[in-house]
Amino acid sequence: MIIKSFELNKKKLDNYKYFLFYGENEGYKEESLISITKNKKNINHYLENEILDNEDKFLESLISRSFFDNEKIIVIKKASEKIFKIIEEIIKRKIEDISIVILAGELTKKSKLRSLFEKENSLICSAFYSDNYQSLSFIVNDFLKDKKILLSREITNLLIERCNGSRLHLKNELIKIENFAFNKNKITYEDIHKLTNLSDNYHMSELVDNCLAKNRGKLMKIINENNFSNEEVVSILRIFLYKSKRLYALKKQCDDKNIESVISGFKPPIFWKDKEIIKQQLNTWTLKKIRFLLIEINKTEVLIKKNFALSIQILLDFIFTQADIINN
């Protein structure tokens, strides 16, 4: 049964035992997981590959439970289509006092796992799509109102822009702001820049912007001046994805409007310091090439996950390729 993600907290779900949360919004999935498992004690977390490596042992652990065991909640993270047969088997066996929450990435309409959970009324299936300006703005405003913290619209827009679509990053920065705001009457832009990770994120964001604008000189200077780690590579790719999607949305509006009006009217609002480089990007890219870029970003992410030790070199190859082919 399909339930929209924002409706999960509004419905009584105590009688449901099987949940599938899929999609790219990891932060929102984690929030919903916490919501449906609150006040539960016997929670067991597994990665999909841990189960697949020893299916028989996993099934046996569900069946042979102690008489004194309370209800057990199984959380399966980083799940994919590979887990389908095991989940189907568990559901058929109707094992008592077991609830399962599956956290998966994106699943296509052809997915057997997704289809099973969508069609069966006894199962819950929810899709978690990327946050947009509206949802992130609501998170910020709700938090600030609850904590009685005043921030200017400029700072709020900057926080939303720099979190690159991740509510997890946004909430981490808001917690820092809450701690900083204790016994402080006013918070300035400079305070926020020093307090949060915006300074580190700025170098990553600047790297992506100059690659998309094909500013080769600035691009090489940023690369030479920053010693990015393997762990930061994934963050840089996410920034690439976020900014490329935004570029695609902007470019689609440029058909019947001039660039200046498109940028000025875009939501979420584009920070004034970023407007000039975005103009360069819009003048450089076509819709067809942006679509190709989005495909290449996903391919690069998969390649990095398979070869994490080589992630920096893979990223640099990707960056240099994009900077060179834009006008081809």
Steps between C-alpha positions, in 0.01 A plus 500: 500500500637838402513768769658836424804569718349813658192299606691240704486705821128565453386138470466228759747233390523280810332207326742497206810282513680561171625834367695596189651848493677566170652800323798733515398707805707322766432761768123478462509118506697506825250743655209273406685194632551671836133599505360149450752330730484744792432336837610167351787322675586189299629659177753312286686670214638316198660596172358316201831329420522362856171319442582385148832354617318267741132475414434176691647634823295819468172313445580265787556797733149625421331165550680365808428772754497475875164472675592808699590711196299814438393603152809525281545776242737426213643801314665417168714785363649554154247254361440429133313263272731220619312472831165426330494119529595501868234759585241308298589182692471674839158643413374159384609335824298750706755511779347641818632797697728612219490836324728590209595845372691506171699810404582487130639734238313587184277218369352502151136422422617159376642415843346181643568621853324831442212330317446254785474774761284726283240236415457323836269687738675350802834656398607866512692656211622861507717690253743762631591754235761773523419802711424824319523862607151492649560195722843620615367849566225350715760309702704817560203721587342238727831450683566873543146563622521216752840615631407871485803583285498790254692470172487728200350378174848524345643258758204263468535485122874445534448205736252340262722561199816362661341183640468381138159342546594295809275542803758306704765764430250778559390365839860452612569865424181612676607317817831688492310826461276414796801440726670817377186711548483431875534837680554680167257768383608519136659259254680648200588360160866489609404297809322243286787475254751429778271277704374257240668286239419762238867591466599143407191458286584825323819356350309195377218716366748734331672200341172378351388846387823568313494159337145560377599849381813359330724746682810286456744742665296537818418129496868400502577757771229356728623145442862597570415697815274236659599154615164325470471162674337178381215564744433843347470357149146375562398844633644667190305264273180578689567870445551424130165320492318778686642782287454306175134436579458869579675593176265270308194658664630849420587412141150367433359839596738692273311407182241773532665734756830683526767362730485792744128460571529120529776527761320776693175304519647158576406304814692444721634854461850512356750674725605830341869407499424190289294669228786595269656155485158341444454730200827363363378145553168567326681650201731199483270198537216361289214292641626194314847532651363555850297179470817319395686659793243368749548149362879535528474618862306185593749279313790670678338448840461126429862480384624674815303265726666204329850656511500723808880502532516664157213741563704821473652402166158389369350834605780701340464305175128578507560871569762542228281315251199721569707818485633398158188362328248772582543683172567189290 
